[in-house]
Amino acid sequence: MQARNTFRIPLTGDSGVEVRVAGNDYVGSPRALNVSMGGLLVSFESEKPPIAEGDEVSVSMTLEDLSVKLSAQVRWRVGSKFGLFFHKSVKNGEISPPSDLMNVVRKIERQYLQRISSLEE
């Protein structure tokens, strides 16, 4: 297993993040479990999409007024969970995500940090 190069932000049901995944004549809206500049962990809880490890899929992610659409590779699949890798976010071995992805992930990160800081008060 490869080491992670980016921080994963856990997502809860109230995060407001909407995800759509399309590939192999399939379009669905899985639940996003975590996200980073390099990838996304999703769960297809009530569906069994015809998507396999190594497949290329299209991912749309929206949070309020921000959205991004990009391609991802299915790196792994265990049960209903799929690890999606944003391979175009890596250039010469370095994380270099598109600006739309950076904007969405940074907003998610700000919300996460606000949520955990409010729990500490």
Backbone bond lengths (Angstrom), bond angles and torsions (degrees), N, CA, C in turn:
res aa  C-N    CA-C-N  psi(-1)  N-CA   C-N-CA  omega(-1)  CA-C   N-CA-C  phi
1 M - - - 1.443 - - 1.526 108.85 -
2 Q 1.325 116.89 138.75 1.453 121.81 -179.26 1.515 111.17 -81.50
3 A 1.328 116.65 149.46 1.463 121.46 175.61 1.527 109.33 -73.71
4 R 1.309 115.26 148.19 1.458 120.07 178.64 1.523 110.05 -79.10
5 N 1.325 115.19 141.91 1.460 121.04 177.40 1.517 111.88 -105.15
6 T 1.320 117.40 -5.25 1.458 120.59 -176.02 1.522 110.29 -135.41
7 F 1.323 115.48 154.00 1.452 122.52 179.65 1.519 110.05 -77.18
8 R 1.320 116.94 128.93 1.464 122.42 177.54 1.523 109.18 -90.21
9 I 1.320 115.90 130.12 1.456 121.73 179.19 1.524 108.00 -103.07
10 P 1.336 117.18 118.30 1.465 118.96 178.91 1.531 110.49 -69.09
11 L 1.316 115.49 142.70 1.462 121.24 179.95 1.521 109.49 -114.58
12 T 1.312 115.40 139.60 1.458 120.88 176.56 1.522 108.51 -109.34
13 G 1.315 115.93 170.84 1.460 120.61 -179.01 1.508 114.09 -60.37
14 D 1.338 117.35 -23.59 1.462 120.19 -179.15 1.526 113.21 -99.00
15 S 1.332 117.47 15.24 1.465 120.88 -177.78 1.526 113.24 -69.25
16 G 1.326 117.29 -23.94 1.461 120.62 -179.32 1.515 114.11 83.34
17 V 1.320 117.34 2.58 1.464 121.45 -179.63 1.529 108.92 -81.42
18 E 1.320 115.91 125.48 1.464 121.65 176.26 1.517 108.39 -110.60
19 V 1.328 115.66 133.82 1.465 121.14 -177.67 1.521 109.55 -127.26
20 R 1.328 115.12 139.66 1.463 121.31 171.62 1.519 106.52 -128.23
21 V 1.311 114.70 138.53 1.460 121.31 178.77 1.519 107.97 -124.77
22 A 1.332 116.44 133.45 1.463 121.50 178.98 1.521 109.41 -131.56
23 G 1.337 114.45 136.57 1.458 120.09 176.87 1.511 110.21 175.82
24 N 1.319 116.58 147.51 1.468 122.16 178.71 1.531 112.11 53.58
25 D 1.311 116.87 49.72 1.472 123.00 179.79 1.520 112.63 59.71
26 Y 1.313 117.13 30.36 1.459 122.89 -179.58 1.525 109.05 -128.63
27 V 1.323 116.61 140.58 1.466 122.60 171.24 1.520 106.87 -136.35
28 G 1.329 116.93 128.17 1.457 120.00 -179.62 1.512 111.87 -151.57
29 S 1.312 115.09 170.06 1.462 122.76 -178.89 1.530 110.36 -121.52
30 P 1.322 116.59 83.48 1.463 119.64 179.87 1.530 110.56 -73.71
31 R 1.319 115.10 167.68 1.463 120.43 175.15 1.527 107.49 -86.52
32 A 1.324 115.78 128.85 1.460 120.95 177.44 1.525 108.96 -81.41
33 L 1.338 116.77 127.88 1.463 121.56 -178.75 1.525 112.46 -99.97
34 N 1.336 116.28 -37.15 1.458 120.44 172.66 1.518 109.37 -159.56
35 V 1.330 115.04 163.25 1.460 120.52 -176.06 1.518 109.23 -146.37
36 S 1.323 114.84 153.48 1.463 121.63 173.41 1.524 107.31 -149.23
37 M 1.318 115.65 179.39 1.470 120.06 176.85 1.529 110.69 -67.03
38 G 1.330 116.55 -17.80 1.457 120.14 -176.30 1.510 116.04 -107.06
39 G 1.346 117.26 -8.58 1.455 117.06 -178.20 1.510 114.02 179.14
40 L 1.324 113.30 -175.27 1.460 121.48 -173.38 1.523 108.43 -147.50
41 L 1.321 116.52 136.26 1.453 121.56 172.82 1.519 107.11 -106.27
42 V 1.339 115.88 123.97 1.466 120.62 -179.07 1.522 109.85 -126.36
43 S 1.342 114.02 159.54 1.458 120.45 177.02 1.522 109.00 -129.31
44 F 1.325 115.36 124.91 1.458 122.41 175.01 1.524 106.51 -97.17
45 E 1.313 116.27 82.71 1.460 120.77 -169.18 1.525 114.21 -69.63
46 S 1.322 117.98 -37.58 1.467 119.11 -177.10 1.523 112.43 -112.97
47 E 1.328 116.42 4.48 1.465 120.64 -177.64 1.530 109.41 -122.46
48 K 1.305 115.19 160.76 1.454 121.85 172.65 1.527 107.43 -128.39
49 P 1.334 116.81 83.39 1.461 119.19 -176.84 1.529 112.49 -67.16
50 P 1.329 116.74 147.57 1.466 120.56 179.35 1.531 111.53 -80.83
51 I 1.322 115.13 55.88 1.459 121.71 -176.50 1.529 107.33 -120.90
52 A 1.327 115.71 134.54 1.467 120.56 -176.38 1.522 111.18 -121.21
53 E 1.321 115.46 165.45 1.459 120.88 173.98 1.513 109.36 -53.72
54 G 1.330 115.80 135.58 1.452 121.02 179.22 1.517 114.10 92.22
55 D 1.336 117.60 -16.84 1.471 120.50 179.54 1.520 111.17 -67.52
56 E 1.307 115.12 150.09 1.463 123.19 173.85 1.525 107.13 -95.60
57 V 1.330 116.66 130.28 1.458 121.23 178.45 1.522 109.26 -128.69
58 S 1.319 115.14 161.53 1.456 121.61 174.18 1.521 107.56 -101.73
59 V 1.328 116.38 132.56 1.456 121.73 -178.70 1.517 109.47 -120.61
60 S 1.331 115.94 130.01 1.461 122.07 172.20 1.516 106.95 -115.38
61 M 1.319 116.14 129.96 1.459 121.07 179.98 1.523 107.75 -129.18
62 T 1.334 116.15 130.34 1.458 121.83 -178.01 1.517 109.64 -129.89
63 L 1.313 115.46 138.71 1.463 122.98 172.37 1.514 106.59 -140.60
64 E 1.326 115.06 109.97 1.465 122.15 -179.22 1.520 109.71 53.41
65 D 1.335 118.09 -116.88 1.466 121.27 -175.28 1.526 113.41 -91.70
66 L 1.325 117.48 3.59 1.464 121.24 -178.74 1.516 110.47 -109.41
67 S 1.326 116.16 144.65 1.458 119.70 175.95 1.523 109.91 -151.90
68 V 1.323 113.65 158.42 1.454 120.36 177.36 1.524 107.65 -147.19
69 K 1.316 115.05 145.22 1.458 121.41 174.65 1.518 106.68 -129.38
70 L 1.340 115.68 126.72 1.451 118.95 -179.17 1.516 110.28 -153.40
71 S 1.314 115.06 167.31 1.463 119.19 178.71 1.523 109.10 -91.87
72 A 1.320 114.29 153.45 1.464 120.69 179.47 1.520 108.61 -144.28
73 Q 1.306 114.79 156.05 1.459 121.23 175.41 1.525 107.91 -107.70
74 V 1.322 116.28 135.92 1.461 120.35 175.14 1.521 106.63 -74.98
75 R 1.328 116.79 108.64 1.453 121.75 -177.63 1.516 111.26 -83.24
76 W 1.331 116.11 -36.72 1.456 119.64 179.20 1.520 109.28 -156.60
77 R 1.320 113.60 162.42 1.465 121.27 179.47 1.522 107.82 -147.74
78 V 1.336 115.90 126.04 1.458 121.99 176.45 1.523 106.82 -135.04
79 G 1.323 116.22 112.52 1.463 120.03 -177.06 1.515 110.55 59.75
80 S 1.319 116.54 -123.25 1.463 120.88 -178.23 1.529 112.70 -90.94
81 K 1.343 117.06 -2.78 1.466 120.85 -175.98 1.527 111.48 -97.33
82 F 1.340 113.76 138.08 1.461 121.75 -179.64 1.523 109.19 -126.96
83 G 1.326 116.65 129.95 1.452 121.89 173.29 1.515 109.06 -95.50
84 L 1.327 116.59 115.72 1.468 122.18 -177.38 1.525 109.69 -107.20
85 F 1.318 116.24 131.00 1.461 123.16 -177.48 1.514 109.80 -109.17
86 F 1.328 116.60 123.55 1.472 121.79 177.15 1.528 107.90 -83.23
87 H 1.312 116.40 81.35 1.467 121.19 -172.09 1.521 113.31 -63.14
88 K 1.326 118.12 -24.92 1.471 119.58 178.71 1.523 111.80 -78.99
89 S 1.342 117.28 -2.64 1.463 121.66 175.31 1.523 111.56 -84.56
90 V 1.334 116.22 -5.36 1.460 120.10 -178.32 1.532 108.65 -115.13
91 K 1.335 113.69 125.25 1.466 120.03 177.97 1.527 107.68 -130.37
92 N 1.319 115.61 123.40 1.470 121.54 -179.25 1.526 111.69 54.07
93 G 1.325 116.27 38.82 1.452 120.78 177.41 1.521 115.05 79.53
94 E 1.315 117.97 0.63 1.467 122.37 -178.92 1.523 110.04 -112.34
95 I 1.334 116.26 145.82 1.464 120.55 176.53 1.520 108.55 -73.65
96 S 1.313 115.45 123.10 1.467 122.46 -179.78 1.527 108.11 -146.25
97 P 1.347 116.90 71.57 1.461 120.47 -174.19 1.524 112.84 -72.03
98 P 1.332 116.71 156.65 1.457 120.37 174.67 1.535 109.86 -62.77
99 S 1.318 116.89 152.55 1.470 121.01 -175.86 1.529 112.53 -60.47
100 D 1.336 118.63 -36.18 1.468 120.29 178.96 1.529 110.85 -61.94
101 L 1.331 116.90 -40.69 1.458 121.01 177.98 1.527 110.16 -66.89
102 M 1.323 117.01 -43.65 1.464 120.24 178.63 1.523 110.65 -58.19
103 N 1.319 117.53 -43.25 1.461 121.27 -179.05 1.522 111.84 -62.14
104 V 1.330 117.23 -45.50 1.463 120.96 -179.43 1.530 110.35 -65.97
105 V 1.330 117.57 -48.03 1.466 120.81 -177.10 1.525 110.84 -65.59
106 R 1.320 117.89 -39.23 1.471 120.02 178.90 1.525 111.26 -64.45
107 K 1.327 117.36 -37.74 1.464 119.89 177.47 1.531 110.18 -66.26
108 I 1.325 117.19 -42.02 1.462 121.38 176.91 1.529 109.43 -61.05
109 E 1.325 116.66 -42.65 1.458 121.16 -179.70 1.533 110.90 -63.36
110 R 1.330 117.83 -43.47 1.472 120.84 177.67 1.524 110.90 -59.59
111 Q 1.327 116.59 -44.74 1.462 120.33 178.79 1.527 111.26 -61.99
112 Y 1.325 116.74 -42.28 1.462 121.64 179.36 1.529 110.51 -62.12
113 L 1.327 116.67 -46.80 1.466 120.63 -179.18 1.532 111.12 -64.43
114 Q 1.327 117.51 -37.92 1.470 120.50 176.76 1.529 109.88 -64.73
115 R 1.332 116.62 -40.86 1.467 120.90 -179.01 1.527 110.79 -63.92
116 I 1.338 117.55 -46.14 1.458 118.13 -178.19 1.530 112.04 -72.87
117 S 1.321 117.76 -31.27 1.468 118.76 177.65 1.524 110.97 -69.80
118 S 1.341 118.13 -32.05 1.459 120.38 177.86 1.527 110.83 -70.96
119 L 1.335 117.65 -26.85 1.465 120.92 177.29 1.526 111.30 -72.65
120 E 1.328 116.60 -26.85 1.461 121.14 -178.09 1.518 112.17 -80.55
121 E 1.317 117.90 -16.80 1.468 121.24 -177.25 1.501 112.41 -77.66
